[in-house]
Amino acid sequence: MRANSYPIMMEEDMENGRSYQERPRAFSTVRSKSSVPLAFRLLMRVNPRAVIILSLLVFSGVLYVGASTSPILVFVFCICTLSLFFSVYLTKWVLAKDEGPPEMSEISDAIRDGAEGFFRTQYGTISKMAFILAFVILGIYIFRTTTPQQEASGLGRATLAYITVASFLLGALCSGIAGFVGMWVSVRANVRVSSAARRSARESLQIAVRAGGFSAIVVVCMAVFGVAILYSTFYVWLGVDSPGSMKVTDLPLLLVGYGFGASFVALFAQLGGGIYTKAADVGADLVGKVEQGIPEDDPRNPAVIADLVGDNVGDCAARGADLFESIAAEIISAMILGGTMAQRCKIEDPSGFILFPLVVHSFDLVVSSVGILSIRGTRDSGLISPIEDPMAIMQKGYSVTIMLAVLTFGVSTRWLLYTEQAPSAWLNFALCGLVGIITAYAFVWISKYYTDYKHEPVRLLALSSSTGHGTNIIAGVSLGMESTALPVLVISVAIISSYWLGQTSGLVDESGNPTGGLFGTAVATMGMLSTAGYVLTMDMFGPIADNAGGIVEMSQQHESVREITDVLDAVGNTTKATTKGFAIGSAALASFLLFSAYMDEVASFAQMPFKEVDIAVPEIFVGGLLGSMLIFLFSAWACSAVGKTAQEVVNEVRRQFIERPGIMDYKEKPDYGRCVAIVASASLREMIKPGALAIISPMAVGVVFRILGHSTGQPLLGAKVVASMLMFATVAGILMALFLNTAGGAWDNAKKYIETGALGGKGSESHKAAVTGDTVGDPFKDTAGPSLHVLIKMLATITLVMAPIFL
């Protein structure tokens, strides 16, 4: 990307010998390319009536295919369509707000150009890698063996290959769109939040929440729409349940490629965006705050624009793709287990058990929309109102969402999971959902407790800064380690209780053995994600508030305005941390379900039972060690990438301060574009190595031990070693992600707490120590930690897709 696409200060000030602090800052709004994707530009040129007619035809076609599959899908499609209309309403409401004075909008334009330019380049690179992997999958599936069920249904190798590749590419495309939506809204809402902060804290909060809500609703809607359309299309095209064709209970397995595509894009989006945002943030903080003693987001800092751009590409775009992938993986795994259980129990109409996850997330759209609308502005926005606690306001909205989710979940289970074979089974599954909802709330509360400076852990961490940098690091590491205990206990209770609720539901197979245990865990996972829309809204709120604070600081607004955005920013750090806890909890449950689906698929391919993995076998134990090692090596490479890129930024910022001493006196302009170019090119380069490690490792281990098993007479050795690798990687990944996310969030808010005036306030020795802790935590919480959420689920989906090469 070219440096002249980024902000430069007006040359007139320097020529006249005047500081640019005395005048409104002007930023270049020249764009080298259109920021709107080609498809949207073409669509905007079409006559609006033609677009409406085309949309109606498409919707009619979707409804027809859904009605041909199941009436349940008609309900799902209608809710998703209404939700898209609601997202349009939110967009218009947010964009109708003013952008404030010219200097605000010009800074915002610069951030937008940088974010959209990087997004275009990053996703261009990801799409090339996705097409290469699609060809690899095509080759593997064309030469793979088929299961007896697939042979009986008449599905040939080529058909299965094209279905899997199409699912993979569609999942990748939808994940990319989810990321684009997250970034698109954030770069337009940030300046409107900044402007609103000049009038009212409550109004700025409402704008940030509704902007995040738009992104959240679209992401959840796309995940549900994508899976539902793929399912119904395959159902009609393959003639499912007709004589001599595939059974409906086997259909969900064809959707696994969709989850893998979503995971693939989300992993690289999270890695690239995380490296970008944290390298810029670390570089800006170390030189700006610690060495030069200037405030955060000060316009004199050459890395400030790169930092603000990073909030959008790292936190918004990447998190949108991450949550999209989480929901898609959970829906598909639950559909697979629902179909398997219905088949074993000989349930006459299994569609309710298979489509149940889609209905739950349709209701999620409804209850999350109500929660978003429950956060209202002040009656008289013309008056400057006192700063309220934004976290308390959002917690009320979350409470409303949870109460409605409990009601709708009960309705869903009674509607879809009632069966004459076990009339009370639906009640057991409703309780499983309640376990999941309680688990979600517990994760949000635990994350808030360990990362919000209103609570003791963060305040003790801030206090440790008063005795130096080293004690701050020690206290932060110990806090992160301690924070893994409660979430693990919660996950353990959730898995065991939901399993036994399902197991005692009364559903049995032909031999009379209880079969509902795993599906009970799947229902608990759905319960946990039944408020995903609102949780993602809280997550998107964070980077929007962070950007708003940067715009306020760079445009040098009144101190009272910065106080409002500082409060929103601190709360945003907490909401981001709670969402990460929520994401890792759902990843743990979803991976458990996908692991079970993997074992079933291997048994189907191998024509022999595969019920357990014995880690007393040396090769299988080695597989577990390799899985644990993968987590640590992946995290190390992700953090190292941030560190190396940050060093380049630090050196560049130092160089500019030395060679242009007038920067500190507002007499010379920083070269923002140079820092943006450094982090953009480095993040694209550095994301490849850890991403390739995650994709290649399970395939390489499976193939090597498959060859070893063939030579030693152990036909399932490759599949078993991969299962062990997956199991250990999931356990190690959950603990590592919890540690990284919480420690990083706590370090950040300990710094924010000191900046409120505690322990000496800004510029004190305690503050400098806290900044050091914050820079250590940056790659933890925004690069390695979130990437592990995706890695855990991607390992599960890649093993499902690649299972044939392990046998």
N, C-alpha and C positions, 0 to 999 in steps of 0.2 A: 504494500500500500504506500502511496506517495505521501510525503510529509506535507505537501501543500494542501492536502485534504483536511488537515487538522488546524485547530485554532492558532492564529498568530495575532499578536497585539499590534495596534495601529502604529504605523511608522511615524505619523505626524507628531505624536507625543515626544518621540526621541529627537526628531528634527528641531522641535521648538524648545527642547530642554525642559519639558514638563513631565511630571510623573504620570503614568497612566492610571494611578490610583485616583487622580483628581477628576478623571473623566469616565463615563460609562465604558466598560471594556467592550471592544468590538471583536467579533470572531468571524473568521472566514466561513461562509456558508457554501462555498464552491464544492460541488460534488463531481467526482470523476465519472461516476456511473449512477444510473438510477437505482435508488434503494428498494424499489418495488420489484418482486420477482416477475419474470417474463410472463408467467401464466396469468398473474393478476393484471399486468399491464394490457395484455390482449383482451382480458375479460372486460376491463373498463372501457375499451373502445367499442364494445358491442352495444347495440341499442338496449336500454334498460328493459323495455317490454319483451324483447327477445330473451334476455337473461331470465326474466320472471317465468316466461313460458317454458324455457328449457329446464329451469329448476323444478317447475311443476311436473314436467314429464319425467325427470329423473326421480323425483319423490314418488310419483305414481308407480314407476317401475320397481323401485325399492319396496314399496308397500305390497305390490303384487307378488314379488319374490318372497317377501316375509309371510304373506298370507298363505302362499303355497307350501310354506315350511311349517309354520305354527302360528296360531293367533297370538301367542305370547310375544312373538317377534314384532307383530304389528304394534302392540303396546309399547315395546322398547323403542321402535322407530319413531313413534309419535312423541314420546317423552324427549328423545334426543333432539328432534326437530324443534319442539317448543323451547328446549334449553338453548339451542343455537339462536333463536329469536331473542331470548333473554340476554344472551351475551352481546347481541347487537345493540340492545337497549343500554346495557352497561357501557359499551364503547361510546355510543353517542352521548351519554350522560357525562362521561369523563372528558371527552374531547370538547364538549361545550364549555368547559371551564377555561378561564383566561390563563394565558402563559406568563402574565406579569410583565415587567418592564423589558425593553429590548435586550439589555445585557443578559437577562435570564434566558430568554428564548435563544439567543445566539450561542450561549454555552451549551444549552440543550441540543441545538442543531449539531454542534461539534461532536458531542457524545454520541448522538444518533448516527452520524456519518461513520465514526470509528467503529461502533458496534456492528452496524449493518455491513460495513466493508469486511470486517474480520469474519462475520458470520458467513458471508458469501464465499470467502476463500476457504474457511474451515470445512464447511459442508460440501464444497466442491471436492476437497481431498477425501472426505469420508465417503462420498458417493462413489468415487473411483474404487476405493477399497471394497465397498459393498458389492460392486459389480464383479470384481475379481473373485470374491468369496462365493458369490452366486454361481459362477461357473464351476468352482470347486465342488459345491454342493450338487450341482447338476451332474457332474462326472461321477461322484460317489453314488448317487441314487440310481443312475442308469445301470451301473455295474453291481449294485447290491442285490441281496436276496430279498424275497418277499415273504410275508407271513402267510400262514394258511388262510386266515380271514381275508387277506387282500386277494389271494388267488381265487378264493371262492366268490368274491364279489366282482371278479373280472378286471381288477385294477392292475394294469401292467406296470413294468418298471418305468417306462418313459412317462406315463401319466402321473405316477407318483412323484417323479423327478420334477416335472413341470409344476405340479401343484405346490410342492415344497418350495421351489425357487420363487414362484409367484407370491406365496405367502411371506417368504423372507423379504422380498423387495417391497411388498406393500407395508409390512411392519416397519421397515427402515424408512420408507417415505413418510408414513404417518408420524413416526418418532421425530423426524426432521421438521415436519410441519408443527408439531407440538412445541419444539424448541423455538421455532421462528415466531410462533404466537406469543410465547413468553417474553421474548426479546422485543417484539414489535410494540407491545403495550407498555413495557417498562420505559422505553426511550421516549415515549410520548407523555406518559403520566408524571414522570419525575418533575418536570418544570411546573406542572399544574399543582402538584403538592407543594412545591417551593412557594409558588404565588399565594396559595391558600394559607400557608403558614404566616403570611403577613397580616391575616385577618383573624384566623381562629385555628386553634390546635385541633378541635373536633372536626372542622371542615377538611383540613389536610389529612387527618386520619381516614375520614370517610372516602376521600378521593383515592388514597393509596389502597384501601381495602377493596373498593369497587374495581379498580384497575387490576389488582391481583385476582379478584373474583372472575373477571372476564377471561383471563388466561386459564384459571382453574376449571371453569365450566367447559371451555373449549377442549382442554386436554382430556378431561374425563369423558366428554361426549365423543371425542374421536376414538378413544380406546374402546368404548362400548359399540359405537357405530362400526368400526373396523372389523371387530370380531364377529358381530352380528351379520354384517353383509357377507363376509367370507363364509361363515357357517351356512347361511341361507343359499348362497350361490352354489356351494359344493353340494348342498342337499338337493337342489333342483337339477343341477347339471349331471350329477352322478346317479340320479334316480334312487336316492337312498330309501331303504325299506321296501322297495319293490322286489318281486321275485328274482333271485339270482344276483342281487346287488348288495352293496354294503349296508350293514346294520347301522342305525342311527347312533347306537352306543359306541361304535368305533370311529365315528366321524370327528370328534374333537381332537383325535391324535393328528389329523391332517393340519391342524391349526398351529402346531408347535413352531413351524418355520416363522410364523408371524411374530411370536414372542422372541425368537432368536434375532430377527431383524431389528426389532425395537431395542433389544439389549445391546446389539452391536453398535448402533448409532448412539445410544445413550452413553455407552462407555467412552467412546472417543469424544463426544460432546462434553462430557464431564471432565475428562482428562485435559483436553485442549483449553476449554473455558476456565478450568480451575488453575492451570498453570499460568494462563494469561493474567487473570485477576489478582492472584496472590503474588506473582513476581512483581507486578506493578505496585501493589500495596506495600510489600516489604521494602522495596527500593525507595518508595516515597516516604515511608515512615522513618526508616533508619537515617536517611540523610536530612530529611526535612525536620522531623520532630526532635530527634536525638542530637544531631550534629549542629543544625542551624537554629533550632528552637522556634520554628515557625508553626502555626496551627495546622491541624489536619485540613486538607483540601484547600490550602492557601494557594492563590493564583501564581505566587512566585515559584512554586515547586514544579520543576519541569516534568515530573512524572504524574501530575495530578489528573490530567485528562486520561492518560492510560489507565489509571486506577479507577476512574469513574466509568470508563468504557468496560473495564473488566467486570464491574458489578453486573452489567447487563448480559455479557456473553458467558460469564461463569455462573452467576447465581440464578438468573432468570431463564436464559435459553437452556442451559444444562439441566436445571432442576425440572423444567417442563418436560424434557425428554426422559428424565429419570422417573418421575411420577407416572408418566404415560406408560413406560416400560413395566413399572411395578404393577399397575392395574391390569395391563394386558396379560402379564405372566400369571397373576393370581386368577384371573377369569379363566384362562385356558387350563391351568392345572386343576381348578375346581370342576370345570366341565368334564375333563378326562376322568377324574375320580367319581363324579356323579354318574357318568355313563357306565363305568366299570361296576360300580355298586348296583345300579339298576339291572345290569345284565346278570350279575350273580344272584340277585334276589328274584329274578324273573318278573320284574314289574311290568305290567302290560303297557302303560304309557310312560316311557322314561323321559319324555321331553321336559317335564317340570324339573327333574333333578339335573338335567343337562343345562337348561337355560336359566336356572335359578340365579347364577352369578350376574347375568345380564340384567335381570329385573332388579336385583339389589342395587346395582350401580345406577340404574335408571332412577330409582328412588333417591339415591345419593345426590343426583343432580337436583332433585326437587328440594330436599331438606337443606342442602348447602346453599341453594338460592335464597331460601327463607332466612338462613343464618346471615348471609351477606346483606340482605335488605334490612335485617334487624339493627344494623349499625347505622344510625342516622346522624345528620349534622345538627348543629344548634339551630334554634328557631330563628335567631337574628344573627346571621353571619356577618352583618356589618359591624358588630361590636367585637372587640378583642376579648375573648373569653379566657378564663384561667386555664392553665394546663391540667387536664385530667390524666388519669393513669390509662394510657392506651391499652396496656395489657389487660386490665380489668374489663375494659369495654369489649375487647375481642374475646375474652373468656366468657362473657355473657352470651355473645353470639355463638360461641362453641357449645355452651350448655344448651341453648335452644336447639341447635343442630343435633346434638346427641339425643335429646329427649324425643325429637321427631324421628330420628333414626331407629330408636328402640321400637316405636309404634309401627313404622313402616316395615321393619324387619319381621315383626310378628305377623303382620298381614301377609308378607311374601311367603313365609314358611307355611302358613295355613293354606294359602292359595296353591302353592306349587309342590309342596313336600308331603301333602296328605295322601296316604295310600291305605286301601282297605286291608292290606296284609299286616299293617301295624298302625292302627288308628291314632295312637298317641305319639308316633315317631316325630311328627312335625313339632310337637311341644319340646321334645328333647333337642331338636335342631334349633329351635328358637332360643333355647337356653345357651346353646353353643354360640349363637350369634351374640347373645348378651355378654358371654365371656369375652368375645372378641372386642366388643364395644368398650367394656370395662378395661381391657388390656390397652386399647388405644388411649383412653383417658389417663390411665396410670403412666404410660410412656410420656405423654405430654406433661403431666405433673412432675415426674422425676426429672425430665430434661429441664423444665423450668426451675426446679429447685436447685439444680447444680449449675445453672448458667445465668440466673437472674440475680443482679446485685442487691436485690431486696432481701435475699436469703443469706444465711451464714457462710456457706462454702465459698462464694465469690468474695465476700467481705474479708474472710480470713486470707484468701489468696491476695487480695489488695494489700492487706496489712503486711504480708510477707515481703512486699515490694519496698517497704520502708527500711529493710535491712540489706537491700542490694539485689542485683540482677540474679545472682546464683540462687538465693533463697526463693525468689519468685519462680524460677524454673522448677526447682525441687517441689514446691508446693503445688504448682500446676500439674506436674506429672503425677504426683500422688493423688490429687483430686480426680484426674482422669481415670486412674486405675480403680479408685474406690467407686466411681460412678458406674462401673460395669456390673456391680453386684446386684443392685435392685432390679435393673432390667432383665438380667438373666433369670432371676427368681420369678419375675412376672411371666416371662416367656415359658418357663418350665411349668408353672401352674396352669397357664393357658393351654399348652399342648396336652398335658395329661388330663385335665378336667374335660376339655372338649372331646378328647379321644374316648373317654369313658362315657360321657353323655351320649355320644354317637353309638358306642358299642352296646349300650343298654337301651337303645331306641326301639328294639323289637324286630328290626330287620335282620333276616337270616338267609343264608344260602340254601341250596338243595339238601345239604347234609345237616342243616340245623345250626350251623356255626354263625355267631353274630358277625355282621359285615359292615356295620355303620361307623366304625371307629375313625378311619381315615377321612371319611366324608364329614364327620363331625368336626375334625380339625380344619377341613376346608371351609366349612360354614363359619367357624370362628375367625378364620382369616378374612372372609368376606365381611364379617361383623366389624373387624378392626378397620377395614378400608371403606366401610359404609359412610364415613364422613370425610372421605379423601378430598372431595371438592373444597370443603371449608379449610381443611388443614393445608392444602396447597395454596389457598388464598392467603393464609397467614404467612406462608413461606415467601410468596411473591411480594408481600408487603415489605419485607425486610430490605431487599436491594433497591426498591423504589424509594423508600425512606432514606436510605444511605445516599443515593444519587441526589435526592432533594436537598439533603444537608450540604453536599458538595457544591451544588449550584448556588445555594444561599451564601456559602463561604466565599466562593469565587467572585460572585457579583457584589460582595461586601455589603450585605443587608444589615439592618439594625440587629444588635445583640439579642434582643428579645425574640427575633425570628429564628436565629440560630439556636436559641434555647429550646424552642419548640421542635425543630428538626433533630436536635441532639437527643431529646427524649424519645422521639419516634425511632431514631436510629438504634438507640440502646434496646428498645423493645423489639425492634426488627432482628437484632442479634439473637435475642431469646427465642423469637418465633422461628427463626431459621434453625436454631439448635433443636427445638421441639419437633420440627418437621423431620429433621435428620434422625432423631430417636424413633419417631413414628415409622420412617422409611425402613430403618434397620430391623425394627420389630416385625413389620410386614414381610420384609425380605427373608427373615428367619422362618416364618411360618410358610411362606410360599415355596421356599427351597425344600422344606420338609415334604411338601406335597409333590413337588416335581421329582424329588428323589424316589418317592414311591412309584410315580408314573414311569420313571426310568427302569426300575427293577421289573415292572410289569412288561414293558416293551422288550427288554432283553429276553425275558422268559418266553415271550411270544415268538421272537425271532429264532431263538436257540432250540425251541421245542423241548425244553427241560425246565424244571422248577428253579427259580432264583428268589429265595425267600429271605436270605440273610447274608451278611458279609462278616466273615470270621477274621478278625484282625490278628489272631494268633498265627495265621499263615504268614511267613516272612515277607513274601512279595506284596501281600495285601497291606501289611503294616508299613512297608516302604511307601506304598501308594499314599497312605495317610500322612507320612512325613513329608512327602513331596507336596501334598495339598496345603499343609501348614506353611511350608517354606514358600510356596507360591504367594501367599498373602503377605508375608513379610518382605519378600523381594519386590513384589508389585508396589507396596507402600513405600519402600525405600526408593525405588526409581521415580515414583511420582513426586516425593518430597525433594529428591535430588534435582529433578527437572526444575522445580520452583527455585531451589537454591542457586543453581547455575545461572538461570535467567535473571534472578534478582541481583546477582553480582554484576551482571552487565548493566542493569539499570542503575545500581548504586554508583558504578564507575562513571556512567554517563552524567548522572545528576551532579556528582562531585565535579566533574570536568566543567560543566556549565557554570557552576557557582564560582569556580576558580577563574575561568576564562572570561566570564561576564560578571564582574563584581557589582555592576549596577543593577542586577536582578533584585538584590536584597533591598535596594532603595527605590524600587519601582521605576528605574531609569532605563533598564534594558529588558527586553522580552525574552522569556525562556523559549527554547525550541521544543515545544510539546511533541511535535511530529516525530522527532528522533526517538523518543522513549516509546511511543506507540509502535513504531516500526520494529524496534528491538523486541518487544514482548510478543508482537504478532508473529514474526518469523520464528522466534525461538519456541513458542508454544506449539506451533504446527509441527516443528521438527521434533520436539521432545515428547509429544504425545504418542508417537509411533511405537517406541520401544516397550513401554509397559502394556500398551494395548495389544501388541503382537504377542507378548508373553502370555497374556490371559487367554488368547484364542488358540495359540499353537500348543501350549502345555498339555491340556487334557487330551488332545488328539494324538500328540507324540507319545505320551505315556501309554495310552490305550493301545496304539499300534505296536509299540515295543513289547509290551507284556502279552499282547495277543500272539506275537511271533514266538515269544518264550513259552507261552502256554501250549502252543501247537507242537513245539518240539518236546515238551515234557508230558504230553497227554492230559492237559487241563484246558478243555475247550472254552471255559468261561473265565479264564484267568484275566484276560484283558479287560472284560467288562467289570469284574469284581475289583480289580485294582483301581479302575476309574471311579467306581462307586465309593471306594475307601477314600480316594483323593477328594472327591466331591464332599463327602461327609466331614472330613477333617478341615477342609478349606472353609466350609460353611461355619463350623464352630469357631475356628480361629478368626475368620473374617468378621463374625458378629462381635466378638470381644474387641478386636482391633478397631473396628469402626466406632463402637461405643466409646472407647478410650480416646480416639482421635477427635471425634466430634465434640465430646463434652469438654475435654481439656482445652481445645481451641476456642470454643464458645466462652468458657469461663475466663480464660486469659483476656479475651477481647473485652468482656464486660467488667473485668477488674480494672482495666485501663479506663473504661467509660466512667466507672464509679469514682476514680481519682479525679477525672476531668470535671466532675460535678463540684469539686472544691474540697473533697476529702483528702486527708493525709498530705496536705500541701498543694494540691491542685495541679493545674497545668504548669509544666516547666520545672517542677520540683524533681528531686532525685528519685522519689518514689514513682513519679510519673515516667521518668526515663527507664526505670527498671520494668515498669508495667508495659511500656512500649516494646521492650525487648521480649517479654513474655508473649505479647500479642503477635510479634513477627514470627516467633517460633510456632505459635498456634495457627497462624494463617494457612500454611500448607496442610496442617492436620485437618482443620475443619472444613476447608473449601476445595481441597484437591484430593488428597489420599482418602479421607474418610468417606465423602459422598461417592467417590469412584468405587469403593468397596461394596456399597449397596448394590450397584449395578453388576459388579464382578460376581458376587455371590449368585445372583439370579441368572447371569449369563452362563456361568459354569453349568448350572442345572439345565438350561435350555440347549446349550451346545452339546451336552452329552446325550440328550434326547434325540436331537437331530442327527448326530453322528454315531449313534449306537451301532448301526450295521458294520462300521469299520472296526469295531472292537471284538467282533465275533468271527 
